[in-house]
Amino acid sequence: MSKTQNLKVNVCDLTLGMQVSSLDRPWLESPFLLQGFILNDKSQIEQLKEHCVYVYVDELMSTVPLDHLKHSVNEIVPDVKKSAVLATPENPAYKTTVTVEQEATVAKKIHHDLDEIISGMMDDIYAGKTIQILSLKHSISPMIESMTRNPDALMWVAMIRKRDDYLYNHSLNASMLAVTMGRQIGLSMDELHDLAMGAILFDVGKMKLPKELLKKPGEFSKQELLVTRKHVQFGLDILSNTQDINHNILDMVKYHHERHNGSGYPHRLQGTEIPLFARIAAVVDCYDAITSIRPYAKPISAYEAIQKLYEWRDIDFQSEIVEQFIQAIGLYPTGTLVEMTSGQVGVILAQNRVRRLKPRIMLLLNENKQSYEAYPVLDLIKDQVDMNGNPLGIKQALAPGAYDIDPGDFYL
């Protein structure tokens, strides 16, 4: 596979047919809020001139020759999806090959089987038994294969099948989020397996904490917080005699509470002192936690969580990883309740990997907030106007449970 080259191009030199792969600033600080689009309208170029000094153009994805730019531009940068900070060997890109509807039935079984394995593993740990790593590995493989075909299907199933036990649910959700992130930055299948395993296991040490502490509804005291933080070492102790656990997995267990600015624990590492897989683990751990029902906190919407992560970049989490995570799950992640500009209410069904603000949406309520008998699906790439001919888009994200909507009622 030939290596993608991204040319740094002054906005004054942009022409139609160029594929813009990155900006000179974070996407969320621009009006585009997406990564990767072909310039097919002069208005796009004018917008870029208003907000950027230069952009990066993907030579292989562009539909016009860029040879003349190679002589006038001195800097050829590596693939922006794997920047120097996210340095990995060259890996094949993953493409969505099936629709979320086509993958849904398979995803339901995979989710059920993996949930059973994780539940059994957690119970074994609590009882002091050895982890059945081979069973876990065998169950992870179908999940990764499904998510490489279409990551939205399993995320949809996870959204509608959330269980009451936060710890069990968190392990499975974090694993899927980690794979989605790894898929985004082009990690190899072996690395995706490590990410999935590490995310399932990074909180296993909590099974050695007092149950009353895990279920406490209020804030922890200083002493309780110190006890809770021991779960990192407990996890390492549990895995110390377990075969087939490599350094990537152990890094996620050991360092997933470290923070970019050095304020984390247990070692107060900062920046790139924290291994890459642990930096990814920190982001997926935080995102799933704040969007889940926990004994001591109410969940926030996926959209609000995205905004929080963005605020915390280069403080708690590395900026590049936050931005790639947002690219991976979308500004409106699968399962997010949204209100349309038409007044209709729906749930994000699937992402568009190129136009992140143009997802597919299952409509649940009409413009009068009355339920549909059959739930129509909008594709904002194709469905650009409402029934009155007005531009159609997402007006706002809604809080979980808005309009008494229970996502569990909406199986595909």
PEPEDA-V834701 format. One record per helix or strand. SS is the DSSP state (alpha for helix, beta for strand). FROM is the first residue (numbers start at 0). LEN is the number of residues. If there is no record, write none. Layout:
SS & FROM & LEN
SS & FROM & LEN
This chain:
beta & 5 & 5
alpha & 10 & 3
beta & 18 & 5
alpha & 26 & 3
beta & 36 & 2
alpha & 41 & 10
beta & 53 & 5
alpha & 66 & 6
beta & 75 & 2
alpha & 79 & 3
alpha & 83 & 3
alpha & 99 & 27
alpha & 132 & 17
alpha & 150 & 10
alpha & 165 & 19
alpha & 188 & 13
alpha & 203 & 5
alpha & 210 & 4
alpha & 221 & 7
alpha & 230 & 9
alpha & 246 & 9
alpha & 270 & 3
alpha & 275 & 15
beta & 293 & 1
beta & 296 & 1
alpha & 301 & 10
beta & 312 & 1
beta & 316 & 1
alpha & 318 & 11
beta & 336 & 4
beta & 344 & 6
beta & 359 & 6
beta & 370 & 1
beta & 376 & 3
beta & 384 & 1
beta & 390 & 1
beta & 393 & 4
alpha & 401 & 3
alpha & 406 & 3
